Amino acid sequence: MSRISLKALTKTYDNGYQATRGVDFEIDDGEFIVFVGPSGCGKSTLLRLIAGLEDITSGDLYFDDERVNDLAPAQRRVGMVFQSYALYPHMTVAENIGFGLKLAKVPAAERAERVQKAAKILQLESLLDTKPKAMSGGQRQRVAIGRAIVRNPRVFLFDEPLSNLDAALRVDMRLQIAKLHRELGATMIYVTHDQVEAMTLADRIVVLEAGKVRQIGKPMDLYDKPANTFVAGFIGSPKMNFLSVKASGTSDQGQAVTSPALNNWSLTAAGSFAPQTDGDALILGVRPEHLTLSKTEAGTAFAATVSAIERLGNDNYAYVDIAGSDDLLTVRCADLSSVDVGDPVWISADAARCHLFDAEGETIALPETQG
Amino acid sequence: MAHSASLSESRKRAYRTFGLYAVLVATASIFALPLLFMVMSSLKSDTAIFADLQSLRAFLPVGDISFENYRAVFENTNIEQFFVNSVIITVVTVALGIIVNSMAAFALSRLDWKGKDLVLTSVIVLISVPVEAIVVPLLMLVSRLPWLGLDAGQIVIETSWLDSQHVQIIPFVAHAFSIYLFYQFFIDIPKDFDEAAYVDGATPFQVYRHIIMPMSGPVIATVAILQFLAMWNQYLWPIIAVQGEAARPVMPGIQQFFGRNVEWGQIMAYATLVTLPILAIFIAFQRHFVRSAAGSGVKG
């Protein structure tokens, strides 16, 4: 197991494209870190830089106190699980799992013992003589994990390992990976674009955008205290709603804001915020579950029209049209039985759960508020 | 009503099948009849061959049938030696060709190095250069190349490659079209396999040896078949580079035999003997033959 330090890690390709830009953070020994971000944000490149499958253009990478920039993947002692599983089709499960040990010239008896042990952990004992093509997606994924764990790596790397599985199997494998992390206590780095995987598996999440780290934190910290509109919009499904507002006074309760587009609807967001000049453009962020939809006018509500309704059984969502915005607001509702598309409704926001960002999209919440 | 409709439909289908088979049989006959004529004639005397020429008897084992022509071929020619030479030349060239050409394709398709694109382009350009175009410079080259040979148990330095088996092997091991076929196959293999192997501790050679080659059965078969055909049927180069009988393969042998013998039955017997290995290979690897011809975009 290893502590991993990334110091100003940059990857620039021959064509000048910068996949990662000065990435700087530390991963603790035994920690489960998840890299998330949209396609092309550099999360897989970052994983490949750590694996040694890509050359680092500048910056340093340390495993514990050892600089590993120039070490080959095997010398770094990483175990990697690929999105495609990358199981060797001409080898049996046992041969796939034991291939790395064979290359390392581990004696056959010890090799067989370690393969058996890995197979037992992953419940693959009955499949050791099977070829990958005769196996299901979930079984293949477990073999890929077996290939990684058999070599006792210092760090496990997962590159979107569940994206080829169906929804039910994905949940099952997610639980198995979480269990594996608990049992092995290993440092694990996991790349995904699925925020459910990120939120459920991670000790900490690294959110990346255009090769840069936008925020690192515990899953619920990212959800409750996003540092910018990118993280606020990326973490959470459906995504956070954003409204253009103007600062309109500070009080002990928090920052007051007004929306000229919504007939000067105003709200005082609770919390400690950096001082703003009245009239400054701000962005108000509210999650769907912190908005309330009503058919009757409430005191601090603004008018909207229902544009679409989604009833998912456990959750119901109303998508509403508001004045001055092309985007629909998403509202989570316990009961939408009396609401129809086209109905005029009133929307109010929970002032205690609102987020404020400046015009550049950075939070104006003071650090102590972020905890 | 429905019953009669389905009856006429099944009759139509039967006619269609019959028509299709008739066309296939006719087409197959065009190719098979010359071979049949060759084999049947090899069992007859010249008098019988010419007597049967005007009738279907030419394709049938009728009349005075014997293996006399085969006995004469073995008596009058050094065909055993030619056969051994052809087998050695073909097998060694195909085996070395698979190794050398696949390694070149591996380097071109899966490793990063400067000048790779230029080399790949050169290989593709070389495909279009016929052997006839390089025969003269190649001959000048090999006639001046030294070789370590054995003479009465002593190692001697020979001053030329001419009149040897290796002059028929080495220039044909590296084969641009084979490299291209391997390259095309390799670039379709996901790089995740290589990367998984590198993470497992493999070197590039181990990736080639343990991962890529075992997954490349179809293209190995294709290259082996195409190179086997090309080498077994080599004619121009051995005629130029080999004068004596010691290193002569079967195909130039038939020309020499034809030149001094007008016994058609014996010529047909010789032709049958040199065609048999190709037929045997074809029957054994029929599936791969069709696939290789389709996959390579060339005639099989």
Interface residues (C-beta under 8 A of the other chain):
Chain A: A51 G52 L53 A72 P73 A74 V78 G79 M80 F82 Q83 S84 A86 Y88 P89 H90 F99 G100 L103 A104 R147 R151
Chain B: P190 D192 F193 E195 A196 A197 Y198 V199 D200 G201 A202 Q206 H210 I211 P214 M215
